[in-house]
Every structure is written in C-alpha cells, then in structure tokens.
Amino acid sequence: MAVNTGKCPKCEQILQHVDVEAIEIHKDLKRAFHGASFLCPHCHSILSVELDPIALTADMAKTMAERLKKG
Ligand SMILES: [Zn+2]
C-alpha cells in the first residue's frame, strides 16, 4: 500500500483518500457541464473541481445520437 504524504491545505491532515461530490458547472446561469468536486474527508474543504469524465462521455453520446436522428 502506498504511504501518502499530501496534506489538506486547510486542516493539514494527511489524506489517504478524497471524497467526491457531483457538482454542476454553470455558464451564464445555465448548466454547462457535469462536474465533480473533490473534498477533504476531514474538513470537507473543496480541494479541486473537475469535469466529470463519465457524465461528459454520456452527454457526448446523447448529443451524437440526437444529431444522427436529425440527419
Ligand atoms: Zn481538510
């Protein structure tokens, strides 16, 4: 097992894992992307926000299917 040394910048606990939450990424007050926020499991500070790769792929497949249907 890996020995982790990375610390949360807020509570300074060493993180063995992070928690993930689904979060919407908005542009001009409308949902633009599905995102994922990565949280410190100790103090729940957001460490990072990224695009959700699984939702992004699903959205892309749905958009492609809709465009193919239109012809
Ligand atoms: Zn923390």
N, CA, C, O and the ligand as a Tripos MOL2 file, in Angstrom:
@<TRIPOS>MOLECULE
protein
  285   283    72     0     0
PROTEIN
NO_CHARGES

@<TRIPOS>ATOM
      1 N           0.8380   -1.2020    0.0000 N.3       1 MET1
      2 CA          0.0000    0.0000    0.0000 C.3       1 MET1
      3 C           0.8750    1.2550    0.0000 C.2       1 MET1
      4 O           1.9020    1.3130    0.6760 O.2       1 MET1
      5 N           0.4540    2.2390   -0.7580 N.am      2 ALA2
      6 CA          1.2080    3.4910   -0.8390 C.3       2 ALA2
      7 C           1.1070    4.2500    0.4800 C.2       2 ALA2
      8 O           0.0730    4.2290    1.1470 O.2       2 ALA2
      9 N           2.1920    4.9160    0.8400 N.am      3 VAL3
     10 CA          2.1710    5.7840    2.0170 C.3       3 VAL3
     11 C           2.0390    7.2100    1.5160 C.2       3 VAL3
     12 O           2.9640    7.7500    0.9100 O.2       3 VAL3
     13 N           0.8950    7.8160    1.7680 N.am      4 ASN4
     14 CA          0.6380    9.1650    1.2640 C.3       4 ASN4
     15 C           1.1970   10.2130    2.2170 C.2       4 ASN4
     16 O           1.2280   10.0260    3.4330 O.2       4 ASN4
     17 N           1.6380   11.3270    1.6240 N.am      5 THR5
     18 CA          2.1740   12.4110    2.4430 C.3       5 THR5
     19 C           1.4770   13.7400    2.1570 C.2       5 THR5
     20 O           1.7400   14.7360    2.8320 O.2       5 THR5
     21 N           0.5800   13.7610    1.1500 N.am      6 GLY6
     22 CA         -0.0920   15.0050    0.7840 C.3       6 GLY6
     23 C          -1.0620   15.4530    1.8680 C.2       6 GLY6
     24 O          -1.8230   14.6470    2.4050 O.2       6 GLY6
     25 N          -1.0300   16.7590    2.1900 N.am      7 LYS7
     26 CA         -1.8700   17.3000    3.2630 C.3       7 LYS7
     27 C          -2.9520   18.2020    2.7060 C.2       7 LYS7
     28 O          -2.7490   18.8710    1.6920 O.2       7 LYS7
     29 N          -4.1030   18.2240    3.3650 N.am      8 CYS8
     30 CA         -5.1460   19.1980    3.0690 C.3       8 CYS8
     31 C          -4.5980   20.5870    3.3870 C.2       8 CYS8
     32 O          -4.0240   20.7830    4.4590 O.2       8 CYS8
     33 N          -4.7600   21.5640    2.4760 N.am      9 PRO9
     34 CA         -4.2260   22.9080    2.7420 C.3       9 PRO9
     35 C          -4.9510   23.6260    3.8780 C.2       9 PRO9
     36 O          -4.4220   24.5880    4.4330 O.2       9 PRO9
     37 N          -6.1510   23.1720    4.2290 N.am     10 LYS10
     38 CA         -6.8890   23.8610    5.2950 C.3      10 LYS10
     39 C          -6.6340   23.2330    6.6650 C.2      10 LYS10
     40 O          -6.1700   23.9120    7.5820 O.2      10 LYS10
     41 N          -6.9360   21.9340    6.8100 N.am     11 CYS11
     42 CA         -6.8330   21.3160    8.1420 C.3      11 CYS11
     43 C          -5.5050   20.5910    8.3550 C.2      11 CYS11
     44 O          -5.2160   20.1360    9.4610 O.2      11 CYS11
     45 N          -4.6930   20.4820    7.2890 N.am     12 GLU12
     46 CA         -3.3490   19.8960    7.3480 C.3      12 GLU12
     47 C          -3.3130   18.4220    7.7340 C.2      12 GLU12
     48 O          -2.2740   17.9130    8.1520 O.2      12 GLU12
     49 N          -4.4530   17.7330    7.5940 N.am     13 GLN13
     50 CA         -4.4420   16.2760    7.7910 C.3      13 GLN13
     51 C          -3.8520   15.6320    6.5350 C.2      13 GLN13
     52 O          -4.0620   16.1160    5.4230 O.2      13 GLN13
     53 N          -3.1190   14.5420    6.7220 N.am     14 ILE14
     54 CA         -2.6380   13.7690    5.5740 C.3      14 ILE14
     55 C          -3.8170   12.9910    5.0000 C.2      14 ILE14
     56 O          -4.5720   12.3570    5.7370 O.2      14 ILE14
     57 N          -3.9660   13.0450    3.6850 N.am     15 LEU15
     58 CA         -5.1220   12.4300    3.0420 C.3      15 LEU15
     59 C          -4.7720   11.0620    2.4690 C.2      15 LEU15
     60 O          -3.8620   10.9330    1.6500 O.2      15 LEU15
     61 N          -5.4990   10.0570    2.9050 N.am     16 GLN16
     62 CA         -5.3770    8.7090    2.3220 C.3      16 GLN16
     63 C          -6.3480    8.5450    1.1630 C.2      16 GLN16
     64 O          -6.1450    7.7080    0.2830 O.2      16 GLN16
     65 N          -7.4040    9.3480    1.1710 N.am     17 HIS17
     66 CA         -8.3670    9.3500    0.0720 C.3      17 HIS17
     67 C          -9.0500   10.7100    0.0600 C.2      17 HIS17
     68 O          -8.9180   11.4850    1.0070 O.2      17 HIS17
     69 N          -9.7730   10.9950   -1.0030 N.am     18 VAL18
     70 CA        -10.6120   12.1900   -1.0450 C.3      18 VAL18
     71 C         -12.0370   11.7410   -1.3140 C.2      18 VAL18
     72 O         -12.2600   10.6640   -1.8660 O.2      18 VAL18
     73 N         -12.9860   12.5530   -0.9320 N.am     19 ASP19
     74 CA        -14.3830   12.2890   -1.2570 C.3      19 ASP19
     75 C         -14.7260   13.0410   -2.5400 C.2      19 ASP19
     76 O         -14.1200   14.0640   -2.8580 O.2      19 ASP19
     77 N         -15.6970   12.5230   -3.2620 N.am     20 VAL20
     78 CA        -16.1250   13.1830   -4.4890 C.3      20 VAL20
     79 C         -17.6170   13.4970   -4.3920 C.2      20 VAL20
     80 O         -18.3950   12.7030   -3.8630 O.2      20 VAL20
     81 N         -18.0020   14.6500   -4.9030 N.am     21 GLU21
     82 CA        -19.4090   15.0490   -4.9680 C.3      21 GLU21
     83 C         -19.7140   15.5100   -6.3790 C.2      21 GLU21
     84 O         -18.8750   16.1230   -7.0390 O.2      21 GLU21
     85 N         -20.9240   15.2110   -6.8370 N.am     22 ALA22
     86 CA        -21.3620   15.7320   -8.1300 C.3      22 ALA22
     87 C         -21.6590   17.2190   -7.9550 C.2      22 ALA22
     88 O         -22.2940   17.6180   -6.9790 O.2      22 ALA22
     89 N         -21.2060   18.0280   -8.8890 N.am     23 ILE23
     90 CA        -21.4760   19.4680   -8.8330 C.3      23 ILE23
     91 C         -21.7430   19.9680  -10.2510 C.2      23 ILE23
     92 O         -21.1100   19.5130  -11.2040 O.2      23 ILE23
     93 N         -22.6790   20.9020  -10.3860 N.am     24 GLU24
     94 CA        -22.9650   21.4580  -11.7040 C.3      24 GLU24
     95 C         -22.0230   22.6230  -11.9690 C.2      24 GLU24
     96 O         -21.7530   23.4310  -11.0810 O.2      24 GLU24
     97 N         -21.5330   22.6990  -13.1840 N.am     25 ILE25
     98 CA        -20.6950   23.8200  -13.5970 C.3      25 ILE25
     99 C         -21.5590   24.6940  -14.5050 C.2      25 ILE25
    100 O         -22.0410   24.2370  -15.5420 O.2      25 ILE25
    101 N         -21.7470   25.9350  -14.1150 N.am     26 HIS26
    102 CA        -22.6630   26.8180  -14.8310 C.3      26 HIS26
    103 C         -21.9110   27.8510  -15.6420 C.2      26 HIS26
    104 O         -20.8050   28.2660  -15.2940 O.2      26 HIS26
    105 N         -22.5400   28.2520  -16.7330 N.am     27 LYS27
    106 CA        -22.0640   29.3930  -17.5190 C.3      27 LYS27
    107 C         -23.2890   30.2240  -17.8380 C.2      27 LYS27
    108 O         -24.2860   29.6920  -18.3280 O.2      27 LYS27
    109 N         -23.2340   31.5010  -17.5730 N.am     28 ASP28
    110 CA        -24.3690   32.3950  -17.8070 C.3      28 ASP28
    111 C         -25.6470   31.8720  -17.1430 C.2      28 ASP28
    112 O         -26.7200   31.8950  -17.7450 O.2      28 ASP28
    113 N         -25.5230   31.4040  -15.9050 N.am     29 LEU29
    114 CA        -26.6320   30.9280  -15.0720 C.3      29 LEU29
    115 C         -27.2890   29.6440  -15.5660 C.2      29 LEU29
    116 O         -28.3070   29.2220  -15.0160 O.2      29 LEU29
    117 N         -26.7210   29.0190  -16.5980 N.am     30 LYS30
    118 CA        -27.2730   27.7510  -17.0770 C.3      30 LYS30
    119 C         -26.2390   26.6490  -16.9110 C.2      30 LYS30
    120 O         -25.0340   26.8980  -16.9490 O.2      30 LYS30
    121 N         -26.7350   25.4050  -16.7240 N.am     31 ARG31
    122 CA        -25.8160   24.2990  -16.5510 C.3      31 ARG31
    123 C         -25.0650   24.0390  -17.8390 C.2      31 ARG31
    124 O         -25.6690   23.8030  -18.8850 O.2      31 ARG31
    125 N         -23.7520   24.0820  -17.7590 N.am     32 ALA32
    126 CA        -22.9250   23.8550  -18.9400 C.3      32 ALA32
    127 C         -22.3210   22.4530  -18.9230 C.2      32 ALA32
    128 O         -22.2360   21.7990  -19.9620 O.2      32 ALA32
    129 N         -21.9030   21.9940  -17.7450 N.am     33 PHE33
    130 CA        -21.2280   20.6940  -17.6310 C.3      33 PHE33
    131 C         -21.5770   20.0290  -16.3130 C.2      33 PHE33
    132 O         -21.9480   20.6880  -15.3420 O.2      33 PHE33
    133 N         -21.4520   18.7090  -16.2980 N.am     34 HIS34
    134 CA        -21.4750   17.9690  -15.0420 C.3      34 HIS34
    135 C         -20.0510   18.0080  -14.5030 C.2      34 HIS34
    136 O         -19.0940   17.7370  -15.2280 O.2      34 HIS34
    137 N         -19.9210   18.3400  -13.2490 N.am     35 GLY35
    138 CA        -18.5980   18.3910  -12.6520 C.3      35 GLY35
    139 C         -18.4920   17.4490  -11.4700 C.2      35 GLY35
    140 O         -19.4790   16.8690  -11.0180 O.2      35 GLY35
    141 N         -17.2710   17.3110  -10.9820 N.am     36 ALA36
    142 CA        -17.0190   16.5450   -9.7740 C.3      36 ALA36
    143 C         -16.1410   17.4080   -8.8890 C.2      36 ALA36
    144 O         -15.1240   17.9300   -9.3450 O.2      36 ALA36
    145 N         -16.5260   17.5670   -7.6090 N.am     37 SER37
    146 CA        -15.6520   18.2880   -6.6890 C.3      37 SER37
    147 C         -15.0350   17.2730   -5.7350 C.2      37 SER37
    148 O         -15.7020   16.3650   -5.2390 O.2      37 SER37
    149 N         -13.7530   17.4540   -5.4980 N.am     38 PHE38
    150 CA        -13.0000   16.5420   -4.6360 C.3      38 PHE38
    151 C         -12.8030   17.2170   -3.2870 C.2      38 PHE38
    152 O         -12.2730   18.3250   -3.2010 O.2      38 PHE38
    153 N         -13.2410   16.5260   -2.2290 N.am     39 LEU39
    154 CA        -13.2830   17.1160   -0.8960 C.3      39 LEU39
    155 C         -12.3210   16.4220    0.0550 C.2      39 LEU39
    156 O         -12.0760   15.2190   -0.0450 O.2      39 LEU39
    157 N         -11.7800   17.2090    0.9830 N.am     40 CYS40
    158 CA        -11.0500   16.6440    2.1190 C.3      40 CYS40
    159 C         -12.0600   15.8680    2.9690 C.2      40 CYS40
    160 O         -13.0870   16.4290    3.3500 O.2      40 CYS40
    161 N         -11.7960   14.5960    3.2770 N.am     41 PRO41
    162 CA        -12.7580   13.8220    4.0600 C.3      41 PRO41
    163 C         -12.8260   14.2660    5.5230 C.2      41 PRO41
    164 O         -13.7490   13.8820    6.2410 O.2      41 PRO41
    165 N         -11.8580   15.0690    5.9700 N.am     42 HIS42
    166 CA        -11.8200   15.5020    7.3710 C.3      42 HIS42
    167 C         -12.5820   16.8030    7.5900 C.2      42 HIS42
    168 O         -13.3940   16.8960    8.5100 O.2      42 HIS42
    169 N         -12.3240   17.8240    6.7440 N.am     43 CYS43
    170 CA        -12.9470   19.1380    6.9710 C.3      43 CYS43
    171 C         -13.8850   19.5380    5.8240 C.2      43 CYS43
    172 O         -14.5010   20.6020    5.8740 O.2      43 CYS43
    173 N         -13.9960   18.6940    4.7950 N.am     44 HIS44
    174 CA        -14.8890   18.9140    3.6570 C.3      44 HIS44
    175 C         -14.5580   20.1600    2.8370 C.2      44 HIS44
    176 O         -15.4230   20.6840    2.1350 O.2      44 HIS44
    177 N         -13.3360   20.6320    2.9180 N.am     45 SER45
    178 CA        -12.9180   21.7090    2.0190 C.3      45 SER45
    179 C         -12.8060   21.1610    0.6030 C.2      45 SER45
    180 O         -12.4090   20.0130    0.4010 O.2      45 SER45
    181 N         -13.1590   21.9900   -0.3740 N.am     46 ILE46
    182 CA        -13.0000   21.5850   -1.7760 C.3      46 ILE46
    183 C         -11.5290   21.7250   -2.1470 C.2      46 ILE46
    184 O         -10.9390   22.7980   -2.0230 O.2      46 ILE46
    185 N         -10.9570   20.6310   -2.5980 N.am     47 LEU47
    186 CA         -9.5540   20.6310   -2.9970 C.3      47 LEU47
    187 C          -9.4170   20.9160   -4.4820 C.2      47 LEU47
    188 O          -8.4330   21.5050   -4.9270 O.2      47 LEU47
    189 N         -10.4360   20.4820   -5.2570 N.am     48 SER48
    190 CA        -10.3610   20.6310   -6.7030 C.3      48 SER48
    191 C         -11.7450   20.4080   -7.2980 C.2      48 SER48
    192 O         -12.5690   19.6960   -6.7230 O.2      48 SER48
    193 N         -11.9960   21.0180   -8.4500 N.am     49 VAL49
    194 CA        -13.2190   20.7690   -9.2040 C.3      49 VAL49
    195 C         -12.8080   20.4380  -10.6270 C.2      49 VAL49
    196 O         -12.0010   21.1420  -11.2340 O.2      49 VAL49
    197 N         -13.3700   19.3620  -11.1500 N.am     50 GLU50
    198 CA        -13.0240   18.9110  -12.4950 C.3      50 GLU50
    199 C         -14.2990   18.5940  -13.2530 C.2      50 GLU50
    200 O         -15.3700   18.4670  -12.6600 O.2      50 GLU50
    201 N         -14.1790   18.4670  -14.5670 N.am     51 LEU51
    202 CA        -15.2850   17.9170  -15.3440 C.3      51 LEU51
    203 C         -15.4450   16.4530  -14.9580 C.2      51 LEU51
    204 O         -14.4580   15.7530  -14.7330 O.2      51 LEU51
    205 N         -16.6860   15.9940  -14.8820 N.am     52 ASP52
    206 CA        -16.9510   14.5890  -14.5840 C.3      52 ASP52
    207 C         -16.7720   13.7950  -15.8730 C.2      52 ASP52
    208 O         -17.5950   13.9290  -16.7780 O.2      52 ASP52
    209 N         -15.7280   12.9720  -15.9930 N.am     53 PRO53
    210 CA        -15.4440   12.3050  -17.2700 C.3      53 PRO53
    211 C         -16.5270   11.3110  -17.6670 C.2      53 PRO53
    212 O         -16.7860   11.1270  -18.8560 O.2      53 PRO53
    213 N         -17.1540   10.6750  -16.7070 N.am     54 ILE54
    214 CA        -18.1960    9.6810  -17.0300 C.3      54 ILE54
    215 C         -19.4310   10.3930  -17.5760 C.2      54 ILE54
    216 O         -19.9840    9.9830  -18.5970 O.2      54 ILE54
    217 N         -19.8670   11.4650  -16.8970 N.am     55 ALA55
    218 CA        -21.0300   12.2290  -17.3560 C.3      55 ALA55
    219 C         -20.7330   12.9030  -18.6900 C.2      55 ALA55
    220 O         -21.6110   12.9930  -19.5480 O.2      55 ALA55
    221 N         -19.5060   13.3770  -18.8700 N.am     56 LEU56
    222 CA        -19.1190   14.0470  -20.1130 C.3      56 LEU56
    223 C         -19.2580   13.0850  -21.2980 C.2      56 LEU56
    224 O         -19.7760   13.4590  -22.3500 O.2      56 LEU56
    225 N         -18.7990   11.8610  -21.1210 N.am     57 THR57
    226 CA        -18.9050   10.8490  -22.1730 C.3      57 THR57
    227 C         -20.3690   10.5240  -22.4570 C.2      57 THR57
    228 O         -20.7650   10.4040  -23.6160 O.2      57 THR57
    229 N         -21.1700   10.3810  -21.4070 N.am     58 ALA58
    230 CA        -22.5960   10.0680  -21.5740 C.3      58 ALA58
    231 C         -23.3160   11.2090  -22.2990 C.2      58 ALA58
    232 O         -24.1270   10.9680  -23.1930 O.2      58 ALA58
    233 N         -23.0140   12.4560  -21.9070 N.am     59 ASP59
    234 CA        -23.6190   13.6250  -22.5590 C.3      59 ASP59
    235 C         -23.2410   13.6860  -24.0310 C.2      59 ASP59
    236 O         -24.0700   14.0060  -24.8820 O.2      59 ASP59
    237 N         -21.9780   13.3760  -24.3230 N.am     60 MET60
    238 CA        -21.4970   13.4430  -25.6970 C.3      60 MET60
    239 C         -22.2150   12.3900  -26.5450 C.2      60 MET60
    240 O         -22.6220   12.6700  -27.6730 O.2      60 MET60
    241 N         -22.3700   11.1720  -25.9960 N.am     61 ALA61
    242 CA        -23.0570   10.0950  -26.7130 C.3      61 ALA61
    243 C         -24.5110   10.4830  -26.9900 C.2      61 ALA61
    244 O         -25.0340   10.2160  -28.0710 O.2      61 ALA61
    245 N         -25.1600   11.1160  -26.0070 N.am     62 LYS62
    246 CA        -26.5570   11.5340  -26.1590 C.3      62 LYS62
    247 C         -26.6750   12.6010  -27.2600 C.2      62 LYS62
    248 O         -27.5680   12.5350  -28.1050 O.2      62 LYS62
    249 N         -25.7710   13.5750  -27.2380 N.am     63 THR63
    250 CA        -25.7750   14.6340  -28.2440 C.3      63 THR63
    251 C         -25.5570   14.0580  -29.6390 C.2      63 THR63
    252 O         -26.2260   14.4600  -30.5910 O.2      63 THR63
    253 N         -24.6140   13.1090  -29.7630 N.am     64 MET64
    254 CA        -24.3380   12.4860  -31.0580 C.3      64 MET64
    255 C         -25.5730   11.7380  -31.5700 C.2      64 MET64
    256 O         -25.9250   11.8410  -32.7450 O.2      64 MET64
    257 N         -26.2220   10.9900  -30.6830 N.am     65 ALA65
    258 CA        -27.4120   10.2120  -31.0720 C.3      65 ALA65
    259 C         -28.5180   11.1540  -31.5490 C.2      65 ALA65
    260 O         -29.1950   10.8680  -32.5360 O.2      65 ALA65
    261 N         -28.7020   12.2890  -30.8430 N.am     66 GLU66
    262 CA        -29.7240   13.2550  -31.2380 C.3      66 GLU66
    263 C         -29.4070   13.8700  -32.6050 C.2      66 GLU66
    264 O         -30.3070   14.0790  -33.4180 O.2      66 GLU66
    265 N         -28.1400   14.1540  -32.8500 N.am     67 ARG67
    266 CA        -27.7540   14.7610  -34.1370 C.3      67 ARG67
    267 C         -27.9150   13.7620  -35.2820 C.2      67 ARG67
    268 O         -28.3070   14.1380  -36.3870 O.2      67 ARG67
    269 N         -27.6090   12.4820  -35.0170 N.am     68 LEU68
    270 CA        -27.7590   11.4550  -36.0520 C.3      68 LEU68
    271 C         -29.2310   11.2730  -36.4130 C.2      68 LEU68
    272 O         -29.5740   11.0620  -37.5760 O.2      68 LEU68
    273 N         -30.1080   11.3590  -35.3870 N.am     69 LYS69
    274 CA        -31.5410   11.2060  -35.6140 C.3      69 LYS69
    275 C         -32.0680   12.3250  -36.5300 C.2      69 LYS69
    276 O         -32.8980   12.0890  -37.4070 O.2      69 LYS69
    277 N         -31.5620   13.5530  -36.3010 N.am     70 LYS70
    278 CA        -31.9960   14.6930  -37.1190 C.3      70 LYS70
    279 C         -31.5260   14.5620  -38.5680 C.2      70 LYS70
    280 O         -32.1760   15.0810  -39.4750 O.2      70 LYS70
    281 N         -30.4110   13.8800  -38.7920 N.am     71 GLY71
    282 CA        -29.8730   13.6260  -40.1310 C.3      71 GLY71
    283 C         -29.1010   14.7800  -40.6940 C.2      71 GLY71
    284 O         -28.5960   14.6970  -41.8130 O.2      71 GLY71
    285 ZN         -9.0920   19.1760    5.4420 Zn       72 ZN72
@<TRIPOS>BOND
     1     1     2 1
     2     2     3 1
     3     3     4 2
     4     3     5 am
     5     5     6 1
     6     6     7 1
     7     7     8 2
     8     7     9 am
     9     9    10 1
    10    10    11 1
    11    11    12 2
    12    11    13 am
    13    13    14 1
    14    14    15 1
    15    15    16 2
    16    15    17 am
    17    17    18 1
    18    18    19 1
    19    19    20 2
    20    19    21 am
    21    21    22 1
    22    22    23 1
    23    23    24 2
    24    23    25 am
    25    25    26 1
    26    26    27 1
    27    27    28 2
    28    27    29 am
    29    29    30 1
    30    30    31 1
    31    31    32 2
    32    31    33 am
    33    33    34 1
    34    34    35 1
    35    35    36 2
    36    35    37 am
    37    37    38 1
    38    38    39 1
    39    39    40 2
    40    39    41 am
    41    41    42 1
    42    42    43 1
    43    43    44 2
    44    43    45 am
    45    45    46 1
    46    46    47 1
    47    47    48 2
    48    47    49 am
    49    49    50 1
    50    50    51 1
    51    51    52 2
    52    51    53 am
    53    53    54 1
    54    54    55 1
    55    55    56 2
    56    55    57 am
    57    57    58 1
    58    58    59 1
    59    59    60 2
    60    59    61 am
    61    61    62 1
    62    62    63 1
    63    63    64 2
    64    63    65 am
    65    65    66 1
    66    66    67 1
    67    67    68 2
    68    67    69 am
    69    69    70 1
    70    70    71 1
    71    71    72 2
    72    71    73 am
    73    73    74 1
    74    74    75 1
    75    75    76 2
    76    75    77 am
    77    77    78 1
    78    78    79 1
    79    79    80 2
    80    79    81 am
    81    81    82 1
    82    82    83 1
    83    83    84 2
    84    83    85 am
    85    85    86 1
    86    86    87 1
    87    87    88 2
    88    87    89 am
    89    89    90 1
    90    90    91 1
    91    91    92 2
    92    91    93 am
    93    93    94 1
    94    94    95 1
    95    95    96 2
    96    95    97 am
    97    97    98 1
    98    98    99 1
    99    99   100 2
   100    99   101 am
   101   101   102 1
   102   102   103 1
   103   103   104 2
   104   103   105 am
   105   105   106 1
   106   106   107 1
   107   107   108 2
   108   107   109 am
   109   109   110 1
   110   110   111 1
   111   111   112 2
   112   111   113 am
   113   113   114 1
   114   114   115 1
   115   115   116 2
   116   115   117 am
   117   117   118 1
   118   118   119 1
   119   119   120 2
   120   119   121 am
   121   121   122 1
   122   122   123 1
   123   123   124 2
   124   123   125 am
   125   125   126 1
   126   126   127 1
   127   127   128 2
   128   127   129 am
   129   129   130 1
   130   130   131 1
   131   131   132 2
   132   131   133 am
   133   133   134 1
   134   134   135 1
   135   135   136 2
   136   135   137 am
   137   137   138 1
   138   138   139 1
   139   139   140 2
   140   139   141 am
   141   141   142 1
   142   142   143 1
   143   143   144 2
   144   143   145 am
   145   145   146 1
   146   146   147 1
   147   147   148 2
   148   147   149 am
   149   149   150 1
   150   150   151 1
   151   151   152 2
   152   151   153 am
   153   153   154 1
   154   154   155 1
   155   155   156 2
   156   155   157 am
   157   157   158 1
   158   158   159 1
   159   159   160 2
   160   159   161 am
   161   161   162 1
   162   162   163 1
   163   163   164 2
   164   163   165 am
   165   165   166 1
   166   166   167 1
   167   167   168 2
   168   167   169 am
   169   169   170 1
   170   170   171 1
   171   171   172 2
   172   171   173 am
   173   173   174 1
   174   174   175 1
   175   175   176 2
   176   175   177 am
   177   177   178 1
   178   178   179 1
   179   179   180 2
   180   179   181 am
   181   181   182 1
   182   182   183 1
   183   183   184 2
   184   183   185 am
   185   185   186 1
   186   186   187 1
   187   187   188 2
   188   187   189 am
   189   189   190 1
   190   190   191 1
   191   191   192 2
   192   191   193 am
   193   193   194 1
   194   194   195 1
   195   195   196 2
   196   195   197 am
   197   197   198 1
   198   198   199 1
   199   199   200 2
   200   199   201 am
   201   201   202 1
   202   202   203 1
   203   203   204 2
   204   203   205 am
   205   205   206 1
   206   206   207 1
   207   207   208 2
   208   207   209 am
   209   209   210 1
   210   210   211 1
   211   211   212 2
   212   211   213 am
   213   213   214 1
   214   214   215 1
   215   215   216 2
   216   215   217 am
   217   217   218 1
   218   218   219 1
   219   219   220 2
   220   219   221 am
   221   221   222 1
   222   222   223 1
   223   223   224 2
   224   223   225 am
   225   225   226 1
   226   226   227 1
   227   227   228 2
   228   227   229 am
   229   229   230 1
   230   230   231 1
   231   231   232 2
   232   231   233 am
   233   233   234 1
   234   234   235 1
   235   235   236 2
   236   235   237 am
   237   237   238 1
   238   238   239 1
   239   239   240 2
   240   239   241 am
   241   241   242 1
   242   242   243 1
   243   243   244 2
   244   243   245 am
   245   245   246 1
   246   246   247 1
   247   247   248 2
   248   247   249 am
   249   249   250 1
   250   250   251 1
   251   251   252 2
   252   251   253 am
   253   253   254 1
   254   254   255 1
   255   255   256 2
   256   255   257 am
   257   257   258 1
   258   258   259 1
   259   259   260 2
   260   259   261 am
   261   261   262 1
   262   262   263 1
   263   263   264 2
   264   263   265 am
   265   265   266 1
   266   266   267 1
   267   267   268 2
   268   267   269 am
   269   269   270 1
   270   270   271 1
   271   271   272 2
   272   271   273 am
   273   273   274 1
   274   274   275 1
   275   275   276 2
   276   275   277 am
   277   277   278 1
   278   278   279 1
   279   279   280 2
   280   279   281 am
   281   281   282 1
   282   282   283 1
   283   283   284 2
@<TRIPOS>SUBSTRUCTURE
     1 MET1         2 RESIDUE 1 A MET
     2 ALA2         6 RESIDUE 1 A ALA
     3 VAL3        10 RESIDUE 1 A VAL
     4 ASN4        14 RESIDUE 1 A ASN
     5 THR5        18 RESIDUE 1 A THR
     6 GLY6        22 RESIDUE 1 A GLY
     7 LYS7        26 RESIDUE 1 A LYS
     8 CYS8        30 RESIDUE 1 A CYS
     9 PRO9        34 RESIDUE 1 A PRO
    10 LYS10       38 RESIDUE 1 A LYS
    11 CYS11       42 RESIDUE 1 A CYS
    12 GLU12       46 RESIDUE 1 A GLU
    13 GLN13       50 RESIDUE 1 A GLN
    14 ILE14       54 RESIDUE 1 A ILE
    15 LEU15       58 RESIDUE 1 A LEU
    16 GLN16       62 RESIDUE 1 A GLN
    17 HIS17       66 RESIDUE 1 A HIS
    18 VAL18       70 RESIDUE 1 A VAL
    19 ASP19       74 RESIDUE 1 A ASP
    20 VAL20       78 RESIDUE 1 A VAL
    21 GLU21       82 RESIDUE 1 A GLU
    22 ALA22       86 RESIDUE 1 A ALA
    23 ILE23       90 RESIDUE 1 A ILE
    24 GLU24       94 RESIDUE 1 A GLU
    25 ILE25       98 RESIDUE 1 A ILE
    26 HIS26      102 RESIDUE 1 A HIS
    27 LYS27      106 RESIDUE 1 A LYS
    28 ASP28      110 RESIDUE 1 A ASP
    29 LEU29      114 RESIDUE 1 A LEU
    30 LYS30      118 RESIDUE 1 A LYS
    31 ARG31      122 RESIDUE 1 A ARG
    32 ALA32      126 RESIDUE 1 A ALA
    33 PHE33      130 RESIDUE 1 A PHE
    34 HIS34      134 RESIDUE 1 A HIS
    35 GLY35      138 RESIDUE 1 A GLY
    36 ALA36      142 RESIDUE 1 A ALA
    37 SER37      146 RESIDUE 1 A SER
    38 PHE38      150 RESIDUE 1 A PHE
    39 LEU39      154 RESIDUE 1 A LEU
    40 CYS40      158 RESIDUE 1 A CYS
    41 PRO41      162 RESIDUE 1 A PRO
    42 HIS42      166 RESIDUE 1 A HIS
    43 CYS43      170 RESIDUE 1 A CYS
    44 HIS44      174 RESIDUE 1 A HIS
    45 SER45      178 RESIDUE 1 A SER
    46 ILE46      182 RESIDUE 1 A ILE
    47 LEU47      186 RESIDUE 1 A LEU
    48 SER48      190 RESIDUE 1 A SER
    49 VAL49      194 RESIDUE 1 A VAL
    50 GLU50      198 RESIDUE 1 A GLU
    51 LEU51      202 RESIDUE 1 A LEU
    52 ASP52      206 RESIDUE 1 A ASP
    53 PRO53      210 RESIDUE 1 A PRO
    54 ILE54      214 RESIDUE 1 A ILE
    55 ALA55      218 RESIDUE 1 A ALA
    56 LEU56      222 RESIDUE 1 A LEU
    57 THR57      226 RESIDUE 1 A THR
    58 ALA58      230 RESIDUE 1 A ALA
    59 ASP59      234 RESIDUE 1 A ASP
    60 MET60      238 RESIDUE 1 A MET
    61 ALA61      242 RESIDUE 1 A ALA
    62 LYS62      246 RESIDUE 1 A LYS
    63 THR63      250 RESIDUE 1 A THR
    64 MET64      254 RESIDUE 1 A MET
    65 ALA65      258 RESIDUE 1 A ALA
    66 GLU66      262 RESIDUE 1 A GLU
    67 ARG67      266 RESIDUE 1 A ARG
    68 LEU68      270 RESIDUE 1 A LEU
    69 LYS69      274 RESIDUE 1 A LYS
    70 LYS70      278 RESIDUE 1 A LYS
    71 GLY71      282 RESIDUE 1 A GLY
    72 ZN72       285 GROUP 0 **** ****
